[in-house]
Amino acid sequence: MKNQNTIFTSGGLDALQARFALRVAARLNEGTRELPADITERLRFAREQALERARLVQKAEAAGAVQTVGRGGSATLAFGGSGSQRWFKLASVLPVVALIGGFLLIEHVHLKSQIAAAVEVDTALLADDVPVAAYSDPGFVEFLKSPRD
């Protein structure tokens, strides 16, 4: 099975769409011949309204395109021109810097808590009178964790 990829130019695509629209309109017109007069009148009225809306939208898009071009230059002036791009780049990098800083802070706090736990164990070892054989006992850590009377 052949895979046919067709690339249309802008003019070719417009012509293809126009041909399709004409074929759909012709098929719809064939079906309207069999409809009663009141329904065809309502369809004609709806078609005219749709065309009017399409014209208004087309005019609004054309006017909006002209206004957008005018507003684009003033927006650039309002933000300070090319210097503002540095601020946008800084604003996009700032969350990454904050995230890395947060990770470093979490690592620092975790390391301090591990050191504090080791200091607590060492202090308990040095402060108590523990026999030398207890240091080699696998249950020694449990002995240190058990509550004292």
N, C-alpha and C positions, 0 to 999 in steps of 0.2 A: 504494500500500500504506500503510495507516494504521499509525502507531506508537502503540501503546497503552501508556502508562506508568501503572501502577496503584500507588497508595500505600495500604498497609495500616496500620491502627492496630494497636496491640499486641494487643488482643482479637481483631481480625479475622485477624491473622497466626496467633495461637494456634488459632483455630477452623479456619483453612485447614490448618494442620499436623495437627491432630487428625483432620480429614476424610481427609487423605492417608494418615495412619497407619492409619485404619480400612480404607480401600480396599486398602492393601498387605496388611494382616493378613487380610482376607477372601480375597484372591487366594491367599495362602500357605496358608490353611486349606483352600481348594478342592483344592490340590495334595496336601495331606497325606492326604486320604481314600484315595488310591490307593497309598500307601506301606505297606510291611510293618509289623507291630506293633512289632518291636524298634527300628526306625528312628524311629517316632513316639514311642516311650517315651524314646529318647535326645534327641529334639528337645524333648519336654516338659521333661525334666530340664535341658537347656541353657537353655530359655526361663526356667525358674524361677531358675536361677543368674544369668542376665542381669538379671532383675527385682530380685533381691536386691542385686546390685552397684550397680544404678541407685539403689536406695533408700539404700545406704550412701554413695554419692557425693553424693546430694542432702543427706543429713544432714551430711556433712563440709563441703559448701559452705555450708550454713546456719551451722554452728558456726564456720567460717573467717571468714565475714562479720562475725559478732559479735566475734571476736577481732581482726580487722583494725581495726575501729572503735576498740577499746580500745587497740591498739598504736599507732595513728596519733597519738593525743594524747600518749602518752609519748615517741614519737620526736620530736615537736615540742619537748617540754620538754628532751629530751636535747641537741638541737642549739641550744638557746638562744632559741627563739621566732622573732620576726620579724627580729631582728638578723642571724640567720644567712643571710637572703636576700641581704644585702649581700656576704657572703663568696662565695656562689654566683655572683653577678654578677661579682665581681672575678675569680673563678677562670675564668669563661668569657671574660673580656676579656684575661686575662693571656697566653694563647698568641698572640693577635693582636698585642699589644704586643711580645712577644718576636720575632715574625716581622718586624715593621717594624724593630725594633732590629737584627736580623740583616742585613736588606737595607741599612740605613744603614752598618753596619760594612763590609759587602762593597764598597759604593760608595766608602767612604773608603780602603780598602786598594787598590782598583783605581786610584783617582786618584793615590795616593802612588806606585804602581808606574809610572804614566805619567809623572809628574813626574821620577822617578828616571831613567827612560830618556831623557827630554829633557835632563836635566842631563849624562848620560853623553855624549850626542852633542855638546852645547855644549862640554863640557870637551875632547873630542877635537878639535873645530874650533879652539879657542883655543890648545891646547897644541902643535899640529903646525904645521910650516911648509908651508902649503898655498898654491898659487898662487891668485890672485884668480879666474882663469877656471874653477877647479874648482868654485866655489860655484854657478855657473850651469849646470854640466854635469848632465844627468839621471842619470848613473851615479855621482854623487858619494856617494850613500848607500851604494851597493855598495862604493865605495872605502873608506868608513869601516868597513864591516862586514868587509872582507877582513883576514886575519891579517897581522901585520907581522913582518918578519924581524929 
